[in-house]
Amino acid sequence: MNNMITEQFYELSGQLYAAALEKLGLRVGMLEQYPPIRRERLKRKIEKCLALFDRRADKEISRLEDAVLSPRDLFEKRYAKTEAALNKKYRLKFREYRQILRRQEGIVDENNNLSGELSPGSAQKLRGYEEGLEAEKRGITEKKAELFCQKEKAKQRDREKAAAVFENRKQELSGKREKIRIAEEKKADRDYAEFAAANEKKIAKINERLGETRRKALATGSRTHTLHLPPDIALRLDALCMYFGGLKAVDNLSFDVKKGEIFGLIGPNGAGKTTVFNCITQFYKPTSGEIWFNDRYGETLRLNKYAVHNIIKTGIVRTFQNIELVTELTVLENLLIAAHTQYHSGFFSHMFYTPALKRETEVLKAKALHILEEMNLVNLKDAYPVGMPYGVLKRIELARTLMANASLIILDEPAAGLNEKETEELTLLIKRISREYEATIFLVEHDMGLVMDICDHICAISFGKKLAYGTPKEIQDSKEVQEAYLGVE
């Protein structure tokens, strides 16, 4: 009895340490990712300050320019808005006359639905009317220009003196703008240096706590289980069994998935492939056997003890055979909801939208936009998934897995429903994700061309039992696989 209580105590302690590690790791990650965003904010602040100065300077320069321009140029500058209103007025006149002609010929009904074209005679009338309107409009403009120029000439402005004032003021404002820019950039550099120093201190302090918590977690883990996976192993299944009554969906299955590799699980329909995925992610609790995983901190976790909603916190993310995007949200929002476990701000931070929560939101949004750009989806960030091509939806789903900081990505038939070109693009994308994001990829796929092309190792199963494990070449040469999977005797 005492042993059981002690074991439960250490089990609970391990879970608490794991939660603390996750929270501290997220805080460090947020602090490390925030400096570029802070630098960009300071840059935007400088641009905003200069834009405000430019608007004020432009108004002053525009007033000084009026004394330099010729009467005709000054008229055209000031008459622009009036001319736009006059054009609108004459367009309305033209449309009204065109509608009268259409009604006279009976080609438009009472609901203004057009049922034909104007006769040649009416079309000629319309062109003549349009030319008359243009001539009338030009006459009005020229008359106003003549009156304006006469008034300006009567003022007898000293244009040479005005031009000198204009040029001098332009140079003064240009110099003033440069001084403001230099001053603002120096101020931004000072602010950033102070921020960076404070940020580094925070990171160092949290890393110290992280190291201490990790040591305690390892000490506790050694009391709850003795297995520690080698550092090059990401996932281990040890004698895994999953029974549904008398049906043995998975029967004594064991294999290792190496860190950083692309691993394939193949087998005929009903072989138990998706059941294996569901056991790893704890959708199903295995009947027996162990599932071990090396997390991003190098700690060996026994996944059997985790609830399904906590698996994502270990660094394992999966996709499904069917697209599981939220159609009521935009593509960007679909990515952001995948990062919900990365928020470490508490209830009150969310209630009052504190600066800490703002920083987290900015970091995660910047991360989502970067992933969308890497996946050639950034132009769709504000679009909704409804009606998008199936291949694009698959890419969005893959992008969403990258938002979760996954070290193990489980793909359930990623090429299902894709055409040949889309499958080729997916192949290149999976390879790039594995390489650039240093993620281990574990996939189930019926497309043998894709599996043999991208997988480093493959495990073939049939009726829940392992048939063969090895490289793609070894799997292709396996007689057991040929008999069970390919139907070769």
Buried (B, 14 or more C-beta within 10 A) or exposed (E): EEEEEEEEEBBEBBBBBBEBBBBBBBBBBBBEBBBEBBBEBBBEBBEEBBEEBEEEBEEEBEEBBBBBBEBEEBBBEEBEEEBEEBEEEBEEBBEEBBEEBBEEBEBBEEEEEEEEEBEEEBEEBBEEBBEEBEEEBEEBBEEBBEEBBEEBEEEEBEEEEBBEBBEEBBEEBEEEBEEBBEEBEEBBEEBBEEBEEEBEEEBEEBBEBBEEBBEBBBEBBEBBBEEBBEEEBBBBBBEBBBBEEEEBBBBBBBBBBBBBBBBBBBBBEEBBBBBBBBBBBBEBEBBEBBBBBBBBBEBBBBBBBBEEEBBBBBBBBBBEBEBEBEEEBBBBBBBBEBBEBBBBBEEEBEEEEBEBBEBBBBBBBBBBBEBBEBBEBBEBBEBBBEEBEEBBBBBBBBBBBBBBBBBBBBBBBBBBBBEEEBBBBBBEBBBEBBEEBEBBBBBBBBBBEBBBBBBBBBBBBBBBBBBBBBEBEEBBEBEEBBEBBEEEE
